């Protein structure tokens, strides 16, 4: 039976291959209390105004997305009523809660809780990005399968695979090039791996839909998807201007981050069988390849089989002074 046909029996699974996405999240499980952010607070206190502004705005932008997306995957079973899809969706939803908790904790540590609401009210770029991503959530509430397919495309491709990654990039660059923000870097590394799994699940669901319901993704679907993608890119480009509005710190620049963002868009659209719409500066893009190598390539070898070896597992972080 197709994805959209209900199945009451738990087993046998009709789509057992989808459970690898559930297992990937289980094996990558993390909570923010595993990481120490003590050195991050010192790094932030010693940073110049340009760097401090970039870090604060990047964390505010990440938190805004993480707080908004928790329910999409929890409701995917309503559209595709298979127990195995419910397991993946609910596992994803739980991971989104962990992400939201982590970045809310970082905002609290940096004294930015009040700034969160102020930024949404005052920063048009942050607000516009929130509205653009909210459109995907609204589309998912309708009954039309084509509209839901577009919502799934927008959500999995951009909310999960793109919208956070320019912020991830600038924060990871500060760690890579300046050996700063180690705790934040650990959280971002763990988050980015899980967001990538979420996005790949969306790719797989759309592939199945295209096979089982070609009419839903038929004439005009690709054109509309590309049009919406370009609109979302404009929102992300404006957000990037906002992130760097205090100026460029010495360790990471606006132009390289923009080229990274365009390259990321093109890669994600290619996963969905769409042509790359954004020309990129290949030389500038080569300077960003470390991000993919560090956060994705080295983990895909054991992605679905064992825990990440990039950080030590522990229940709680420790302050070095507490050990002596």
Buried (B, 14 or more C-beta within 10 A) or exposed (E): EEBBEEBEEEEEBBBEEBBBBBBBBEBBBBBBEBBBBBBBBEBBEEBEEBBBBBBBBBBBBBBBBBBBBBEBBBBBBEBBBBBBBBBBBBBBBBBBEBBBBBBBBBBEBBEBEEBBEEBEEEBEBBBBBBEBBEBBBEBBEEEEBBBBBBBBBBBBBBBBBBBBBBBBBBBBBBBBEBEBBBBBBBBBBBBBBBBBBBBBBBBBBBBBBBEEBEEBBEEEBBEEBBEBBEEBBEBBBBBBEBBBBBEBBEBBBBEBBBBBBBBBBBEBBEBBEBEBBBEBBEEBBEBBEBBBEBBEEEBEEEBBEEEBEBBEEEEEBEEEEEEE
